[in-house]
Structure formats: C-alpha cells, structure tokens
Amino acid sequence: MKATAGITARAHPLWLAHILHRLSGIGLALFLPLHLWVLSLAITSPARLDGFLSLTESGVIKLAEFGLVFLLAVHMFGGLRLMALEWLPWSSPQKTLAALATAVSFLIATLFLLKAI
C-alpha cells in the first residue's frame, strides 16, 4: 500500500515541478563554467572569442539557447513556487497553477527560440 502512495505522489504535478526545478538547477550549474570560460576569452583571446561567437549562428546553438532560456524560466518559477510553499497557504487550485508555471516557462523559451531563428 505504501508503494502505491509513493507512485501516486510522484505523479502529482508538484512532485514533477520539484524534480524539474532540481534538474534545471543542475543544468544551469553545468552551463555556468562554460559561460564564464567564454566570457574570459574576451580578455585573454579576443580572436578565439570571435571564432566561438561565429558558432552561435548555427541552428544547434540556437536550440541550445532555447534550452538555456527554458532552464532559467523553469528555475525562476520553481523558486517562486518554493517561496509560495514556505510563505503562503497552499490550496488545490494553486497546485494547478504550479503546473501551469512550467507551461509558461516553456512558452517563454519557445518565444525566445522563435525570435532567435
């Protein structure tokens, strides 16, 4: 009976929001060193930076930027969700809004991708 409750809890939108927030944090943490390295090229090797920036016009990089914007939006909305859980009373309709925040994150990232293409 306890195993069934665990499976049901894992199918709940808030549990999924929890996992997505953690995964987005890991993804952003993995991206940050690469980003800082590219920024350091502006000081240490401007020619290499120019070569690297020319890669940003490819479709794969634009798709990766979509992923990055999605991770940022998901992580921001996940953080807001956590603050709401800690500071506000939580009702059933608000749980649905937490799942909706994920959809809004995806929409924001998609709009960014469409503008970048």
mmCIF file of the C-alpha atoms, coordinates in Angstrom:
data_MODEL
# 
_entry.id   MODEL 
# 
loop_
_atom_site.group_PDB 
_atom_site.id 
_atom_site.type_symbol 
_atom_site.label_atom_id 
_atom_site.label_alt_id 
_atom_site.label_comp_id 
_atom_site.label_asym_id 
_atom_site.label_entity_id 
_atom_site.label_seq_id 
_atom_site.pdbx_PDB_ins_code 
_atom_site.Cartn_x 
_atom_site.Cartn_y 
_atom_site.Cartn_z 
_atom_site.occupancy 
_atom_site.B_iso_or_equiv 
_atom_site.pdbx_formal_charge 
_atom_site.auth_seq_id 
_atom_site.auth_comp_id 
_atom_site.auth_asym_id 
_atom_site.auth_atom_id 
_atom_site.pdbx_PDB_model_num 
ATOM 1   C CA . MET A 1 1   ? 0.000  0.000  0.000   1.00 0.00 ? 1   MET A CA 1 
ATOM 2   C CA . LYS A 1 2   ? 2.845  2.364  0.790   1.00 0.00 ? 2   LYS A CA 1 
ATOM 3   C CA . ALA A 1 3   ? 4.454  1.754  -2.631  1.00 0.00 ? 3   ALA A CA 1 
ATOM 4   C CA . THR A 1 4   ? 1.211  2.761  -4.335  1.00 0.00 ? 4   THR A CA 1 
ATOM 5   C CA . ALA A 1 5   ? 1.119  6.012  -2.363  1.00 0.00 ? 5   ALA A CA 1 
ATOM 6   C CA . GLY A 1 6   ? 4.695  6.765  -3.454  1.00 0.00 ? 6   GLY A CA 1 
ATOM 7   C CA . ILE A 1 7   ? 3.830  6.213  -7.100  1.00 0.00 ? 7   ILE A CA 1 
ATOM 8   C CA . THR A 1 8   ? 0.750  8.413  -6.785  1.00 0.00 ? 8   THR A CA 1 
ATOM 9   C CA . ALA A 1 9   ? 2.773  11.166 -5.087  1.00 0.00 ? 9   ALA A CA 1 
ATOM 10  C CA . ARG A 1 10  ? 5.357  11.031 -7.872  1.00 0.00 ? 10  ARG A CA 1 
ATOM 11  C CA . ALA A 1 11  ? 2.665  11.534 -10.495 1.00 0.00 ? 11  ALA A CA 1 
ATOM 12  C CA . HIS A 1 12  ? 1.467  14.706 -8.756  1.00 0.00 ? 12  HIS A CA 1 
ATOM 13  C CA . PRO A 1 13  ? 2.244  17.963 -10.634 1.00 0.00 ? 13  PRO A CA 1 
ATOM 14  C CA . LEU A 1 14  ? 4.010  19.452 -7.602  1.00 0.00 ? 14  LEU A CA 1 
ATOM 15  C CA . TRP A 1 15  ? 6.359  16.475 -7.362  1.00 0.00 ? 15  TRP A CA 1 
ATOM 16  C CA . LEU A 1 16  ? 7.128  16.862 -11.045 1.00 0.00 ? 16  LEU A CA 1 
ATOM 17  C CA . ALA A 1 17  ? 7.698  20.602 -10.516 1.00 0.00 ? 17  ALA A CA 1 
ATOM 18  C CA . HIS A 1 18  ? 10.077 19.732 -7.667  1.00 0.00 ? 18  HIS A CA 1 
ATOM 19  C CA . ILE A 1 19  ? 12.115 17.394 -9.886  1.00 0.00 ? 19  ILE A CA 1 
ATOM 20  C CA . LEU A 1 20  ? 12.126 19.847 -12.801 1.00 0.00 ? 20  LEU A CA 1 
ATOM 21  C CA . HIS A 1 21  ? 13.387 22.602 -10.503 1.00 0.00 ? 21  HIS A CA 1 
ATOM 22  C CA . ARG A 1 22  ? 16.232 20.392 -9.283  1.00 0.00 ? 22  ARG A CA 1 
ATOM 23  C CA . LEU A 1 23  ? 17.178 19.292 -12.813 1.00 0.00 ? 23  LEU A CA 1 
ATOM 24  C CA . SER A 1 24  ? 17.104 22.876 -14.105 1.00 0.00 ? 24  SER A CA 1 
ATOM 25  C CA . GLY A 1 25  ? 19.430 23.890 -11.267 1.00 0.00 ? 25  GLY A CA 1 
ATOM 26  C CA . ILE A 1 26  ? 21.864 21.121 -12.208 1.00 0.00 ? 26  ILE A CA 1 
ATOM 27  C CA . GLY A 1 27  ? 21.697 22.116 -15.883 1.00 0.00 ? 27  GLY A CA 1 
ATOM 28  C CA . LEU A 1 28  ? 22.394 25.758 -15.061 1.00 0.00 ? 28  LEU A CA 1 
ATOM 29  C CA . ALA A 1 29  ? 25.248 24.783 -12.744 1.00 0.00 ? 29  ALA A CA 1 
ATOM 30  C CA . LEU A 1 30  ? 26.816 22.748 -15.551 1.00 0.00 ? 30  LEU A CA 1 
ATOM 31  C CA . PHE A 1 31  ? 26.399 25.628 -18.026 1.00 0.00 ? 31  PHE A CA 1 
ATOM 32  C CA . LEU A 1 32  ? 27.899 28.325 -15.806 1.00 0.00 ? 32  LEU A CA 1 
ATOM 33  C CA . PRO A 1 33  ? 31.590 27.265 -16.036 1.00 0.00 ? 33  PRO A CA 1 
ATOM 34  C CA . LEU A 1 34  ? 31.354 27.144 -19.846 1.00 0.00 ? 34  LEU A CA 1 
ATOM 35  C CA . HIS A 1 35  ? 29.751 30.582 -19.886 1.00 0.00 ? 35  HIS A CA 1 
ATOM 36  C CA . LEU A 1 36  ? 32.454 32.040 -17.629 1.00 0.00 ? 36  LEU A CA 1 
ATOM 37  C CA . TRP A 1 37  ? 35.162 30.471 -19.787 1.00 0.00 ? 37  TRP A CA 1 
ATOM 38  C CA . VAL A 1 38  ? 33.696 32.067 -22.931 1.00 0.00 ? 38  VAL A CA 1 
ATOM 39  C CA . LEU A 1 39  ? 33.500 35.429 -21.164 1.00 0.00 ? 39  LEU A CA 1 
ATOM 40  C CA . SER A 1 40  ? 37.150 35.105 -20.151 1.00 0.00 ? 40  SER A CA 1 
ATOM 41  C CA . LEU A 1 41  ? 38.071 34.796 -23.833 1.00 0.00 ? 41  LEU A CA 1 
ATOM 42  C CA . ALA A 1 42  ? 37.099 38.459 -24.259 1.00 0.00 ? 42  ALA A CA 1 
ATOM 43  C CA . ILE A 1 43  ? 40.084 39.357 -22.080 1.00 0.00 ? 43  ILE A CA 1 
ATOM 44  C CA . THR A 1 44  ? 42.562 36.586 -22.824 1.00 0.00 ? 44  THR A CA 1 
ATOM 45  C CA . SER A 1 45  ? 41.971 35.840 -26.513 1.00 0.00 ? 45  SER A CA 1 
ATOM 46  C CA . PRO A 1 46  ? 39.580 38.119 -28.439 1.00 0.00 ? 46  PRO A CA 1 
ATOM 47  C CA . ALA A 1 47  ? 40.274 36.284 -31.714 1.00 0.00 ? 47  ALA A CA 1 
ATOM 48  C CA . ARG A 1 48  ? 39.205 32.954 -30.183 1.00 0.00 ? 48  ARG A CA 1 
ATOM 49  C CA . LEU A 1 49  ? 36.107 34.654 -28.781 1.00 0.00 ? 49  LEU A CA 1 
ATOM 50  C CA . ASP A 1 50  ? 35.196 35.920 -32.259 1.00 0.00 ? 50  ASP A CA 1 
ATOM 51  C CA . GLY A 1 51  ? 35.614 32.414 -33.646 1.00 0.00 ? 51  GLY A CA 1 
ATOM 52  C CA . PHE A 1 52  ? 33.486 30.972 -30.875 1.00 0.00 ? 52  PHE A CA 1 
ATOM 53  C CA . LEU A 1 53  ? 30.785 33.607 -31.339 1.00 0.00 ? 53  LEU A CA 1 
ATOM 54  C CA . SER A 1 54  ? 30.563 32.778 -35.049 1.00 0.00 ? 54  SER A CA 1 
ATOM 55  C CA . LEU A 1 55  ? 29.326 29.342 -33.971 1.00 0.00 ? 55  LEU A CA 1 
ATOM 56  C CA . THR A 1 56  ? 26.315 30.945 -32.314 1.00 0.00 ? 56  THR A CA 1 
ATOM 57  C CA . GLU A 1 57  ? 24.623 31.389 -35.691 1.00 0.00 ? 57  GLU A CA 1 
ATOM 58  C CA . SER A 1 58  ? 24.149 27.629 -36.113 1.00 0.00 ? 58  SER A CA 1 
ATOM 59  C CA . GLY A 1 59  ? 20.774 26.008 -35.519 1.00 0.00 ? 59  GLY A CA 1 
ATOM 60  C CA . VAL A 1 60  ? 22.171 23.660 -32.871 1.00 0.00 ? 60  VAL A CA 1 
ATOM 61  C CA . ILE A 1 61  ? 23.381 26.588 -30.775 1.00 0.00 ? 61  ILE A CA 1 
ATOM 62  C CA . LYS A 1 62  ? 20.031 28.366 -31.170 1.00 0.00 ? 62  LYS A CA 1 
ATOM 63  C CA . LEU A 1 63  ? 18.321 25.191 -29.958 1.00 0.00 ? 63  LEU A CA 1 
ATOM 64  C CA . ALA A 1 64  ? 20.735 25.066 -27.023 1.00 0.00 ? 64  ALA A CA 1 
ATOM 65  C CA . GLU A 1 65  ? 19.871 28.701 -26.232 1.00 0.00 ? 65  GLU A CA 1 
ATOM 66  C CA . PHE A 1 66  ? 16.212 27.679 -26.206 1.00 0.00 ? 66  PHE A CA 1 
ATOM 67  C CA . GLY A 1 67  ? 17.113 25.012 -23.658 1.00 0.00 ? 67  GLY A CA 1 
ATOM 68  C CA . LEU A 1 68  ? 19.034 27.505 -21.565 1.00 0.00 ? 68  LEU A CA 1 
ATOM 69  C CA . VAL A 1 69  ? 16.188 30.034 -21.525 1.00 0.00 ? 69  VAL A CA 1 
ATOM 70  C CA . PHE A 1 70  ? 13.800 27.200 -20.644 1.00 0.00 ? 70  PHE A CA 1 
ATOM 71  C CA . LEU A 1 71  ? 16.056 26.128 -17.754 1.00 0.00 ? 71  LEU A CA 1 
ATOM 72  C CA . LEU A 1 72  ? 16.257 29.718 -16.499 1.00 0.00 ? 72  LEU A CA 1 
ATOM 73  C CA . ALA A 1 73  ? 12.491 30.197 -16.680 1.00 0.00 ? 73  ALA A CA 1 
ATOM 74  C CA . VAL A 1 74  ? 11.756 26.841 -15.025 1.00 0.00 ? 74  VAL A CA 1 
ATOM 75  C CA . HIS A 1 75  ? 14.250 27.542 -12.276 1.00 0.00 ? 75  HIS A CA 1 
ATOM 76  C CA . MET A 1 76  ? 12.813 31.018 -11.658 1.00 0.00 ? 76  MET A CA 1 
ATOM 77  C CA . PHE A 1 77  ? 9.232  29.747 -11.494 1.00 0.00 ? 77  PHE A CA 1 
ATOM 78  C CA . GLY A 1 78  ? 10.379 26.817 -9.344  1.00 0.00 ? 78  GLY A CA 1 
ATOM 79  C CA . GLY A 1 79  ? 11.966 29.231 -6.905  1.00 0.00 ? 79  GLY A CA 1 
ATOM 80  C CA . LEU A 1 80  ? 8.788  31.291 -6.785  1.00 0.00 ? 80  LEU A CA 1 
ATOM 81  C CA . ARG A 1 81  ? 6.856  28.077 -6.168  1.00 0.00 ? 81  ARG A CA 1 
ATOM 82  C CA . LEU A 1 82  ? 9.110  27.229 -3.234  1.00 0.00 ? 82  LEU A CA 1 
ATOM 83  C CA . MET A 1 83  ? 8.694  30.695 -1.744  1.00 0.00 ? 83  MET A CA 1 
ATOM 84  C CA . ALA A 1 84  ? 4.929  30.353 -2.096  1.00 0.00 ? 84  ALA A CA 1 
ATOM 85  C CA . LEU A 1 85  ? 5.019  26.957 -0.378  1.00 0.00 ? 85  LEU A CA 1 
ATOM 86  C CA . GLU A 1 86  ? 7.002  28.385 2.520   1.00 0.00 ? 86  GLU A CA 1 
ATOM 87  C CA . TRP A 1 87  ? 5.190  31.674 2.987   1.00 0.00 ? 87  TRP A CA 1 
ATOM 88  C CA . LEU A 1 88  ? 1.613  31.290 1.715   1.00 0.00 ? 88  LEU A CA 1 
ATOM 89  C CA . PRO A 1 89  ? -1.307 28.974 2.432   1.00 0.00 ? 89  PRO A CA 1 
ATOM 90  C CA . TRP A 1 90  ? -1.462 26.398 -0.382  1.00 0.00 ? 90  TRP A CA 1 
ATOM 91  C CA . SER A 1 91  ? -4.785 25.320 -1.916  1.00 0.00 ? 91  SER A CA 1 
ATOM 92  C CA . SER A 1 92  ? -5.649 22.745 -4.564  1.00 0.00 ? 92  SER A CA 1 
ATOM 93  C CA . PRO A 1 93  ? -6.146 25.332 -7.363  1.00 0.00 ? 93  PRO A CA 1 
ATOM 94  C CA . GLN A 1 94  ? -2.698 26.726 -6.566  1.00 0.00 ? 94  GLN A CA 1 
ATOM 95  C CA . LYS A 1 95  ? -1.224 23.293 -7.209  1.00 0.00 ? 95  LYS A CA 1 
ATOM 96  C CA . THR A 1 96  ? -2.629 23.526 -10.713 1.00 0.00 ? 96  THR A CA 1 
ATOM 97  C CA . LEU A 1 97  ? -1.049 26.960 -11.084 1.00 0.00 ? 97  LEU A CA 1 
ATOM 98  C CA . ALA A 1 98  ? 2.333  25.449 -10.191 1.00 0.00 ? 98  ALA A CA 1 
ATOM 99  C CA . ALA A 1 99  ? 1.976  23.041 -13.103 1.00 0.00 ? 99  ALA A CA 1 
ATOM 100 C CA . LEU A 1 100 ? 0.887  25.956 -15.291 1.00 0.00 ? 100 LEU A CA 1 
ATOM 101 C CA . ALA A 1 101 ? 4.119  27.765 -14.382 1.00 0.00 ? 101 ALA A CA 1 
ATOM 102 C CA . THR A 1 102 ? 6.039  25.009 -16.147 1.00 0.00 ? 102 THR A CA 1 
ATOM 103 C CA . ALA A 1 103 ? 3.952  25.534 -19.259 1.00 0.00 ? 103 ALA A CA 1 
ATOM 104 C CA . VAL A 1 104 ? 4.588  29.296 -19.096 1.00 0.00 ? 104 VAL A CA 1 
ATOM 105 C CA . SER A 1 105 ? 8.322  28.564 -18.797 1.00 0.00 ? 105 SER A CA 1 
ATOM 106 C CA . PHE A 1 106 ? 8.154  26.514 -21.965 1.00 0.00 ? 106 PHE A CA 1 
ATOM 107 C CA . LEU A 1 107 ? 6.225  29.302 -23.712 1.00 0.00 ? 107 LEU A CA 1 
ATOM 108 C CA . ILE A 1 108 ? 8.840  31.895 -22.732 1.00 0.00 ? 108 ILE A CA 1 
ATOM 109 C CA . ALA A 1 109 ? 11.643 29.687 -24.024 1.00 0.00 ? 109 ALA A CA 1 
ATOM 110 C CA . THR A 1 110 ? 9.734  28.989 -27.262 1.00 0.00 ? 110 THR A CA 1 
ATOM 111 C CA . LEU A 1 111 ? 9.177  32.698 -27.883 1.00 0.00 ? 111 LEU A CA 1 
ATOM 112 C CA . PHE A 1 112 ? 12.891 33.262 -27.371 1.00 0.00 ? 112 PHE A CA 1 
ATOM 113 C CA . LEU A 1 113 ? 13.684 30.488 -29.854 1.00 0.00 ? 113 LEU A CA 1 
ATOM 114 C CA . LEU A 1 114 ? 11.286 31.901 -32.458 1.00 0.00 ? 114 LEU A CA 1 
ATOM 115 C CA . LYS A 1 115 ? 12.894 35.317 -32.124 1.00 0.00 ? 115 LYS A CA 1 
ATOM 116 C CA . ALA A 1 116 ? 16.393 33.815 -32.398 1.00 0.00 ? 116 ALA A CA 1 
ATOM 117 C CA . ILE A 1 117 ? 15.625 31.876 -35.590 1.00 0.00 ? 117 ILE A CA 1 
# 
